[in-house]
Amino acid sequence: MGARRLEGMTATGEDHVTARGGPWWWARRRSAVFDVSLAVVSALECALEGVPFARDAGIPVAAGVVFGWLAGAVLLVRRRWPIAVVLVSIAITPAQMGLVMSMVGLYTLAAAELPRRIIASLAGMSLVGTLIVTFVKTQQDMARGDLELGDWFVPFAAITMSLGFTAPPVLLGLYVGARRRLMESLRERADSLERELQLLAERAEERAEWARNEERTRIAREMHDVVAHRVSLMVVHAAALQAVARKDPEKAVRNAALVGDMGRQALTELREMLGVLRSGGEERRERAASVPLAAVGVAAAAAASRVVDDEGPCLAEIEELVGQSAAAGMVVALSVEGDVRSYAPEVEQTAYRVVQEALTNVHKHAAGAKTYVRVAHRVSEIAMQVENEPPEEAAASARLPSGGNGLVGMRERVSALGGVFVSGPTDAGGFRVSAVIPAS
């Protein structure tokens, strides 16, 4: 549910509504019918009270009736101009008419969105006017003998009737106005909360989408590293097998065995990776029912990190990696500097993958070129460099296909750990890949 555009509030503090369905200033048709009914009742009351007023004032009865009818009909505009209604009721109080208009007008005034000093002033004026009129009327009745009570009754009756006609509508109006304002405040807070929840949901969805994209990228990078290197070696060995199959059967047998070993290693790594992906997916599904929506992005991102870090190669396997390339016919030299020590799993895995991908690129683009692999263990970092000499023309013509993502993947891996990655051709015509990764 989105935020609602609320329109129009009446002077009495009526609730906001989505669309105005009534005529003129009324928000609803039902409100218009109700106010018209009140105005008719008030006009009839004032018209009837206009008869004795006309006789006492010495004017035609018809004039008194018309005056009372017009004065009572002012109640029709109570929602639009409540102050005018109260002022008219105060003005006709000496004529002893407008009881309904006075009480309804005071209620409407007290419930309206008006300053309290205005409400208090007009309510006080109405109270004083009713008090004076009631006092004079009661005193006249006692003087004519209509009432035979003590002198105490005149002020008592005046005060009681003035308070009875003024205080209840004012207090009720104040209560209803406060309640309406409270409900409106709660409604606005609910709308604001709904908007915030919607915004949080959108942000969570964005983070979840980002995590899914990041996970796909990491998986694709890992699959590229695993498959490309092994398959490249298999292709190299298969080419060598084809070349020596008839001339040197024993070497052909050794190359065939190496091809089988490479295939089995590739399948083993793929199975391990797929197993991690399946276990990670089942774990996320089990937690999905209890994890709040706002935590989806965080959980997905964490799962994406675990997918490729739970099981992976380490620096101790670099010597074996270089040996595999040497067995495939590459002239490669490995040198290790500094004190060999263990690092965090993600550091060792990234260092291994950089060397692996660099050797794969040599197989693809510079087959037969002499290659140097250097690994340096420093105080706060580990550095690795793979550099190859220019390939022979005959070897360069038989390059393997490339997807062009190897260098990009290496750069992403190293940068994710806060390291530096540099690659490019050498002055001698070869190619160099260098990377430095913080040790912690």
Disulfide bonds with the S-S distance in Angstrom:
none
